C-alpha cells in the first residue's frame, strides 16, 4: 500500500520547524513543480538536506529517525515522491512506497476522488496517534516527540521527554504500591506551568482521573468540590498549602461524616509536586535504581477509561463534575487540531485558567497533541502579553472577551511607538480565538482595527468540548459561531424535542464521540441530560441564519420569558453596550407576578461618565421593542464573574430580589 502524506504538515512542520519549509524544499528541488525521486530516498534526501541545511544537524538526525520509523511501518527499501504546486509555492503530497517510480504524480483532487486505488491520505497527526500503543493519547504521542520543546515557563523550556520522565516518576508515587488507580480521582491545585502539566500526565500514567481545581477559589468552595469528588490525593503547590489544608479538613468532615462516627475515618492525602519528586528519588535510591521507571511498569489505559473531571462554572446552578473518558478527550482534541490546522511549528501563548475546558483542551492539549510549544504567561500582565505576542515566536493565542478588552485598554494607554510595534508584531500570528462568553461587537471590531485579526468565535461547553466554530479560512460572521465542526452532529429542536423547522429558534443538541461520559455521582441528572436517541441537551438556544449558527442564550439564564414573549438577554446587552457611557452590562430575568419575568439590567458606567435611568430607558426605547426594554436598572461597581470572566447571573439576580437597591435605581 502507498501512503500519501499531507506535507503542509510533513514538510513545513516536520523537516523545518520554525522556518518556511515550503520555500526551503522548493529550493532543494531547484524550482521543479514535480519531483519524482527514483532511487532509495532516505540516504539521498538527507544528503541533499545536509548540503543545503548543514547548520541544523539535530533536525537532520530527527528526520532520519522519522523516515526510518515510516520505513518500518510501510515497507523496507523506502522511496518517496514529493509533489509540489509551484503557483502556490506549496508542497501538496509526499507519497511513500516500495519504489518511487510507482508513486502517483496526480493532483490531490484526483487522489481524493479515488482515481488511484490503494492510496491512503494520512497526516502527521495520524502517524503520531498511538494506534496499537496503550495509554493516554497525549502520553503515547509524546514518545515520538521527546526532543521537542513542550512547555515554556518564564525563561525555562521543558521538552516532551522532560514531561514523560517527570510524570512517570510522579505516577509511581501516586500509585503508592497499587498496580492501577482504575480511574480513581486525583485532584490538583497547581499553578499553570510545567508542574501542572506533569501532574496531569502523572495521574493519567497511573490510570487515574485528573481533577483540576481553580486557583482562584477560596477554601470553602474547594472543599465542596473535594467533598463531591472524594479524591485519593490532592496535589497542591507549596504556597497554596494553607488553603488546601483548610479545604481538605472541611471536605473530609462533610464527605465521610458517617465513617468518622463508625470509627473508620477516611482522609484525602495532601502532597506538593516537590513531595512527589522527593518520594520518587527516595524510592529509587532505596531500590538502587535510576530515578525513572520504564513505561512498561505503568498500567495500560484504554480509551474508555475516565480521564478528566472538570467542574462546571456554576453560572446556572451548583457546579457539577463533568467526566470525560480518554476517548472523549481525544475526539475533542483532534476535532480542533484538524479544524484549526495545528502543527508542530505552532507556539501558543497560554493565559487561560487550567480548571476550564478552554484552557485545558483548546489551548494546552491541542498544542501538546500537535507537538507544538505551550508557553505560559500571567493573565494579569497585559503589557507583557503584548510583548510576547509581538515578539515573533507566538503563532496562536486564545482568550476570553474580558481579556481582549484589557489588552485593548493597555494598547490605548501605550505611546504611539509602542502601539505601532505591538500591532505590527501581532499581525504575524496565524490564529486568534475568543470564547467562553459572548464577544461584544465593539470588542471584535476594535481588536480587528488594532491588530488586523478578526477573532475566531466558537461555541462549546464543558460537556461537549467545542461543537461549532467560525472557519479558519473564510468569512467569520460577527455575532455567529459558524457551523458544526467535522465529526460533530448538531441540531436545533423545539420545546417538544422535535427538530425545529428551518429558521426557527430552539435548543441546541449535540451528539458524537466528544460528548462527555457522565455527571459525577449524578446518574439521574446524567440520564435527563440526554434524549432517548443519545443527543445531549445543551440548554442553549440558537437559530440558524444563512447557514451560520447564532446563539440566543441559555435557557433559564439568558432566555427571559416576559409578558408572553421570549427575549434574549444577549440581544439587550449588545444594544446597551452601544451606549457611549456604558462600560459593561448584564441582563437577567427576575420572577414577577404580572410579567412572569421582568427584564432587569445591571450597568457598569465608563469612568467619569454620568448615567441616569431615564437616559437608558430612552436609549433602549429607540432601539428595542417595548417588551425588551429593562424595567429595572442597577448601577454597580463590578459584575460578579467566574475565573473565565463569565457573569454569574444567578448571583446577579439577588441584586434585584434582595431589596438592596435604592429607590432611584428602580424603575
Secondary structure, 3 states (H helix, E strand, C coil): CEEEEEHHHHHHHHHCCCCCHHHHHHHHCCCCCEEECCCCHHHHHHHHHHHHCCCCHHHHHHHHHHHHHHHHHCCCCCEEEEEEECCCCEEEEEEEECCHHHCCCCCHHHHHCCCCCCEEEECHHHHHCCCCCCCCHHHHHHCCCCCCEEEEECCEEEEHHHHHHHHHHHHHHHHCCCCCCCCCEEEEECCCCHHHHHHHHHHHHCCCEEEECCCCCCHHHHHHHHHHHCCCEEEECHHHHHHHHHHHHHHHHHHCHHHHHCCCCCCCEEECHHHHHHHHHHHHHHHCCCCCCCHHHCCCCCCCCEEEEEECCCCCCCCCEEEEEHHHHHHHHHHHHHHCCCCCCCEEEECCCCCCHHHHHHHHHHHHHCCCEEEECCCCCHHHHHHHHCCCCCCEEEECHHHHHHHHHHHHHCCHHHHHHHHHHHCCCCEEEECCCCCCHHHHHHHHHHHCCCCEEEEEECCCEEEEECCCCCCCCCCCCCEECCCCEEEEECCCCCECCCCCCEEEEEECCCCCCEECCCHHHHHHCECCCCCEEEEEEEEEECCEEEEEEEECCCEEEECCEEEEHHHHHHHHCCCCCEEEEEEEEEEECCCEEEEEEEEEECCCCCCCHHHHHHHHHHHCCHHHCCCEEEECCCCCECCCCCECHHHHHHHHHCCCCCHHHEC
